[in-house]
Amino acid sequence: MTLLLGRRDIAAAVDVDTVLGLLAAGFRAPVTDPAPQRIRTDLPGPGTATCLIPGLLPDVPAYTVKVNAKFPAASPALRGVVCLHALADGELLALLDSASVTAWRTGLAAALATHTLAPPGAPTLGFVGAGAQAATTLAGLRHLRQWSRTVATDLEPARAAALPAAVVPDARAVAAAADVVVLSTWSRTPLLDLADVRPGQHLTSLGADEPGKRELATDLLAASRLIVDDLGLALAGGALGTSGLSAAGTLGEVLRGELPATAPTRPSVYTPVGLPWQDLALSWAVYQQAIHTGAGTRVDLLS
């Protein structure tokens, strides 16, 4: 039997502590073969198709394959499925809504990275873009540390207010008000440049996950300490490839103690592309919880 898990099932089954633990373990694990693959192609018209394979984690007896359609003007903009297979025999254990999996795993991974790389005790948090991705990142960041104030900007001010956050007019106002800034937009034009930030400030840019997407100007990236999730994928399709730059290192190297966490004399930037094993971390935790609670719908796809 295969378990179907939709948006509400996934939201109800997310245990933040469990997922953060799996994500931290995944980042700390040594890089092994097979290398993660992020396959993307343009489609006729406004959309793109993306596949992430294989999602693998040490000690998790399963793997994931994710297939996404991305249409920025649609609602939701991301649609698809995550297939959770048993590692022993390929049994299809679950089909999960990929928009929900992506929002939660990206948000919680971003929260883990932001908490790790931002200055300890930084009091003010800011968001540029206040959609579903910002909401899951905020949920993780509030779980990891306390914030005295949250500010946000969005093309729809009501969405920023509902985050909840104090609404400011634009990205520059967020950067002026916040010690830590999370950007999660579809922008192909830089929203911040070097003049907008200050030494010791941390920025997490989640929108530069495909060729051509960019939230931060090249002068800002060049002057900052750049940390990514995977060097190869960041160079091929993320902010590094778009700007022609190289990174200082990976989050895994920071979490393993091979690189320092903070850079007090200059801005720091975390700009991930998203890795297949992060889908597994979220999907496996949700699947285990759903089995325990009886959530989801069971179907026999082989009958």
Order of alpha helices (4+ residues) and beta strands (2+ residues): beta-alpha-alpha-beta-beta-beta-beta-beta-alpha-beta-alpha-beta-alpha-beta-alpha-beta-beta-alpha-beta-alpha-alpha-beta-alpha-beta-alpha-beta
